[in-house]
Amino acid sequence: FGQELPDAPLEWKAGRNKDLRELTLQVDGEVVLRFAQAYGFRNIQNIVRRVKNGTCAYHYVELMACPAGCANGGGQPRPPPLEAPHRAA
């Protein structure tokens, strides 16, 4: 969209509860992208239901089952497996 973003953190707005946050990108006063972060099964169920119904306004959604978000963040890649002890050293 050719927009420069500030170096400061973006301002997320609280949604219907403390585990739902929303952010919008506006160009010339018009909303062009909508983002959401949703934590906990209740919020996940509501967003998935809206996606299935075609009524979800978000372009990007981050979902995490843990209330208040997962400790290491969502969807962390797994590290490569360690070598077998007999092969190490």
C-alpha positions as CSV (number, residue, x, y, z in Angstrom):
1,F,0.0,0.0,0.0
2,G,3.1,2.2,-0.1
3,Q,2.6,3.5,3.5
4,E,5.4,4.2,5.9
5,L,4.8,2.8,9.4
6,P,6.0,4.6,12.5
7,D,9.0,3.1,14.5
8,A,6.8,3.1,17.6
9,P,4.6,0.1,18.4
10,L,1.3,0.1,16.6
11,E,-1.8,0.8,18.7
12,W,-4.1,-2.2,19.1
13,K,-7.6,-1.5,20.2
14,A,-9.4,-3.7,22.7
15,G,-12.1,-5.9,21.2
16,R,-15.2,-7.2,23.0
17,N,-13.0,-8.7,25.8
18,K,-9.4,-8.6,27.1
19,D,-8.4,-11.5,24.8
20,L,-9.4,-9.9,21.5
21,R,-7.4,-7.0,20.0
22,E,-7.9,-5.3,16.7
23,L,-5.7,-3.1,14.4
24,T,-6.5,-1.3,11.2
25,L,-4.4,0.1,8.4
26,Q,-5.9,3.2,6.9
27,V,-4.9,5.0,3.7
28,D,-6.5,8.5,3.2
29,G,-9.0,7.8,6.0
30,E,-10.2,4.5,4.4
31,V,-9.6,1.2,6.1
32,V,-7.6,-1.1,3.7
33,L,-6.5,-3.9,6.1
34,R,-8.0,-5.2,9.4
35,F,-6.0,-7.4,11.8
36,A,-7.0,-9.3,14.9
37,Q,-5.3,-11.2,17.7
38,A,-7.7,-13.6,19.5
39,Y,-6.8,-15.8,22.5
40,G,-8.9,-18.5,24.1
41,F,-11.4,-20.9,22.7
42,R,-14.4,-18.6,23.0
43,N,-12.8,-16.0,20.7
44,I,-11.5,-18.7,18.3
45,Q,-14.9,-20.2,18.0
46,N,-16.5,-16.8,17.3
47,I,-14.0,-15.8,14.6
48,V,-14.1,-19.3,12.9
49,R,-17.9,-19.0,12.9
50,R,-17.7,-15.6,11.2
51,V,-15.2,-16.9,8.6
52,K,-17.5,-19.8,7.7
53,N,-20.5,-17.5,7.4
54,G,-18.5,-15.0,5.3
55,T,-19.0,-12.2,7.8
56,C,-15.5,-11.9,9.1
57,A,-14.1,-8.4,8.3
58,Y,-10.5,-9.3,9.2
59,H,-7.8,-9.8,6.5
60,Y,-5.3,-11.4,9.0
61,V,-6.0,-13.1,12.2
62,E,-3.7,-14.6,14.8
63,L,-5.3,-17.2,16.9
64,M,-3.9,-18.8,20.1
65,A,-5.8,-21.2,22.3
66,C,-4.1,-20.1,25.5
67,P,-6.0,-17.4,27.5
68,A,-3.9,-14.2,27.3
69,G,-1.8,-15.7,24.5
70,C,0.7,-18.6,24.5
71,A,3.9,-18.2,26.5
72,N,6.2,-18.6,23.5
73,G,3.9,-17.1,21.0
74,G,1.7,-18.8,18.5
75,G,2.9,-21.5,16.1
76,Q,6.5,-21.6,17.0
77,P,8.5,-23.9,14.8
78,R,10.0,-27.0,16.4
79,P,13.7,-27.1,16.8
80,P,15.6,-29.8,14.8
81,P,15.9,-33.1,16.7
82,L,19.0,-33.6,18.8
83,E,21.5,-36.2,17.7
84,A,21.4,-39.5,19.4
85,P,23.7,-39.6,22.5
86,H,25.9,-42.4,21.0
87,R,26.6,-40.2,17.9
88,A,27.3,-37.0,19.8
89,A,30.9,-36.2,20.7
